[in-house]
Amino acid sequence: MTDRPYSGTTAVARNRRWRGRPDVMTTPFRYGFVAMTRRGLRGIWVRGGPPHEPVVWAANHHSWWDPFVAAVTLWRSGAVPCLLAAQENLDRYGFARRLGAFGSSEYRLGLSYLEQGRTLIIFPEGRLIPAGPLGELAPGAAWYAERTGTPLYAVATRLVMRGHEAPEAYLSFTRVKLTGDIGRTTQRLAEQLSVGLAELDRLNANQDPREPLPGFDLIVRGRRSWDERIDLARRWWPWG
């Protein structure tokens, strides 16, 4: 990424055309994503966040659910998200522009969105990789934070199958100190994400799988397991 003055481009003009239309589909898509998350996950738990200010949200990308969990968490906190997406995905799902998505070849739109007070979701690994250790990070998250002075947060994210029917989402937030140097800030981000992921994995390996991980707060309640639903129904069964 270069440091050219921000100027109009074809991508910017295209995004303005989308924003200029009556945005009748934004609310249905938003409620649809929330409903999908509630039906597909047991819940979303957080520690140390989400921040109540516009930030650069830099997370690992080890699950299909990651962008949906991030967006729903931010909507739940009252924030307005935007998302740096792979250009090929955005070309395929253009409707996502209505929800603040922009392509990897349109990165200057992120500056505009940050200026508007949105929180920028970015996955600096650049692609979906298998759950496990953190992959190599691109400098985009640090670039946006250093360029705009926006707080940068490492959001260690794990989607795990534990002792219930549906997977559980855990997010651990830590603020990353900006160094004034994109390379050093990216390295610091990588270190904090790696520590957060290792801690999540340690807790998951050592805690009762039927209980939420300790130190995390439930912010979005999802789907109960069938045994839990049966236990609730038994209270009303006449035969006990």
C-alpha positions in Angstrom: 0.0 0.0 0.0 1.3 3.4 -0.9 0.7 6.7 0.8 -0.8 8.7 -2.1 -3.3 11.4 -1.4 -6.8 10.0 -1.2 -8.6 10.7 -4.5 -11.6 9.5 -6.4 -11.4 6.2 -8.3 -13.7 4.0 -10.2 -14.1 1.9 -7.1 -15.0 4.9 -5.0 -17.5 6.1 -7.6 -19.1 2.6 -7.8 -19.4 2.5 -4.0 -21.0 5.9 -4.0 -23.6 4.7 -6.5 -24.4 1.9 -4.1 -24.7 4.2 -1.1 -26.7 6.7 -3.1 -29.5 4.2 -3.8 -32.4 3.7 -1.4 -30.9 1.2 0.9 -34.0 -0.9 1.4 -32.0 -4.2 1.7 -29.6 -3.3 4.4 -32.0 -4.0 7.3 -33.2 -7.4 6.0 -29.6 -8.5 5.4 -28.6 -7.4 8.8 -31.4 -9.2 10.6 -30.8 -12.2 8.4 -27.2 -12.4 9.4 -28.1 -12.1 13.1 -30.8 -14.8 12.8 -28.4 -17.0 10.9 -25.8 -16.6 13.7 -28.4 -17.3 16.4 -29.5 -20.5 14.7 -26.1 -21.7 13.7 -24.1 -21.1 16.9 -24.6 -21.7 20.5 -23.6 -18.2 21.3 -20.9 -15.5 21.1 -18.7 -14.8 24.1 -16.2 -12.0 24.5 -13.4 -10.9 26.8 -11.9 -7.4 26.9 -14.4 -5.9 24.3 -15.8 -5.0 22.0 -14.5 -1.4 22.1 -17.1 1.4 22.2 -15.2 3.5 19.7 -14.3 3.1 16.0 -11.3 0.8 15.7 -9.4 -1.4 13.3 -10.6 -4.9 14.2 -7.8 -7.3 13.2 -8.6 -10.9 13.6 -7.4 -14.3 12.6 -9.4 -16.0 9.9 -9.8 -19.7 10.7 -13.5 -20.2 10.3 -16.3 -19.6 7.8 -18.2 -17.8 10.6 -15.5 -15.2 11.3 -17.0 -12.2 9.3 -20.5 -12.9 10.5 -19.5 -13.2 14.1 -17.5 -9.9 13.9 -20.4 -8.0 12.2 -23.0 -9.3 14.6 -20.8 -8.5 17.6 -20.3 -4.9 16.4 -24.0 -4.4 15.6 -24.8 -5.7 19.1 -22.4 -3.1 20.6 -24.0 -0.3 18.5 -21.0 0.1 16.2 -21.2 0.4 12.4 -18.9 -2.1 10.8 -17.2 -2.2 7.4 -15.1 -5.1 6.0 -12.1 -5.4 3.8 -13.0 -8.4 1.6 -11.2 -10.4 -1.1 -12.0 -8.7 -4.4 -13.2 -11.9 -6.0 -15.7 -12.5 -3.2 -17.0 -9.0 -3.4 -17.3 -9.2 -7.2 -19.4 -12.4 -6.6 -21.5 -11.0 -3.8 -21.9 -7.4 -4.7 -24.8 -6.9 -2.3 -22.3 -6.9 0.6 -21.4 -3.4 -0.4 -24.6 -2.3 1.2 -23.3 -3.6 4.5 -20.0 -1.7 4.2 -17.8 -4.3 2.4 -15.2 -3.2 0.0 -12.6 -5.0 -2.1 -9.0 -5.6 -1.6 -8.2 -3.5 -4.7 -10.4 -0.7 -3.3 -8.5 -0.3 0.0 -8.8 3.5 0.0 -12.5 3.1 0.7 -11.4 2.0 4.1 -10.0 5.4 4.8 -13.3 7.0 4.0 -15.2 4.6 6.2 -12.9 5.2 9.1 -13.4 8.9 8.7 -17.1 8.3 8.9 -16.6 6.6 12.3 -17.0 3.0 11.2 -15.1 0.1 12.7 -13.0 -1.7 10.1 -12.9 -5.5 10.2 -9.8 -6.9 8.5 -8.3 -10.4 8.4 -4.6 -9.7 7.9 -3.8 -13.4 7.1 -5.5 -12.5 3.8 -7.3 -15.8 3.4 -9.2 -18.5 5.3 -6.7 -21.0 6.8 -7.1 -24.1 8.9 -7.7 -23.5 12.6 -4.4 -23.6 14.4 -1.4 -21.3 14.7 -1.6 -17.8 13.2 -0.5 -17.4 9.6 1.7 -14.7 8.2 0.1 -11.3 8.4 -0.1 -8.7 5.7 0.5 -5.1 6.8 -3.0 -3.8 6.0 -4.4 -3.6 9.5 -1.3 -1.7 10.8 -1.4 0.6 7.7 -4.9 1.7 8.3 -4.3 2.2 12.1 -1.0 4.1 11.6 -2.3 6.1 8.7 -5.5 7.3 10.5 -4.5 7.1 14.1 -7.4 4.7 14.7 -7.0 2.3 17.7 -5.9 -1.1 16.6 -7.3 -4.2 18.3 -6.1 -7.8 18.0 -9.2 -10.0 18.1 -8.2 -13.6 18.7 -11.2 -15.7 17.5 -12.0 -19.3 18.0 -15.1 -21.2 16.8 -15.1 -24.5 18.7 -17.3 -27.6 19.1 -17.4 -28.4 22.8 -20.0 -30.2 24.9 -23.1 -29.0 23.0 -24.8 -29.4 19.6 -23.7 -26.1 18.0 -20.3 -24.5 17.9 -19.4 -21.7 20.2 -17.6 -18.4 19.3 -15.0 -16.9 21.6 -13.4 -13.5 21.0 -10.5 -12.1 23.0 -9.7 -8.4 22.5 -6.4 -6.7 23.3 -5.3 -3.2 22.2 -2.2 -3.1 20.1 0.2 -0.2 20.7 1.0 1.8 17.5 4.7 2.2 17.0 4.9 4.7 14.1 6.3 1.9 12.0 4.0 -0.4 10.0 6.3 -3.4 10.1 6.8 -3.2 13.9 3.1 -2.7 14.5 2.3 -5.7 12.4 4.8 -7.8 14.4 3.2 -6.6 17.6 -0.2 -7.5 16.3 1.0 -10.9 15.3 2.4 -11.5 18.8 -0.8 -10.5 20.5 -3.0 -12.5 18.2 -0.8 -15.6 18.8 -0.9 -15.1 22.6 -4.7 -14.7 22.5 -5.2 -17.8 20.3 -2.9 -19.9 22.6 -4.8 -18.8 25.6 -8.1 -19.7 24.0 -6.8 -23.1 23.0 -5.4 -23.7 26.5 -8.8 -22.8 28.2 -10.7 -25.0 25.7 -8.4 -28.0 26.5 -8.7 -27.7 30.2 -12.3 -26.6 31.0 -15.5 -28.5 31.3 -16.9 -28.7 27.8 -20.4 -28.3 29.0 -19.6 -24.9 30.6 -18.6 -21.6 28.9 -14.9 -20.7 29.1 -14.2 -18.7 32.2 -13.7 -15.0 32.0 -15.9 -14.5 28.9 -19.2 -12.7 28.8 -22.1 -14.0 26.6 -23.3 -11.2 24.3 -25.3 -13.2 21.8 -27.3 -16.2 22.8 -27.8 -18.8 20.2 -29.3 -22.3 19.8 -29.7 -24.7 22.7 -28.8 -28.3 22.4 -31.7 -30.8 22.1 -31.0 -32.2 25.5 -31.3 -28.7 27.0 -34.6 -28.1 25.2 -35.9 -31.5 26.4 -34.9 -30.6 30.0 -36.9 -27.4 29.7 -39.9 -29.1 28.3 -39.9 -31.8 31.0 -40.9 -29.1 33.5 -44.3 -29.1 31.8 -44.7 -32.8 31.2 -47.5 -34.3 33.4 -45.6 -37.6 33.6 -42.5 -36.0 35.1 
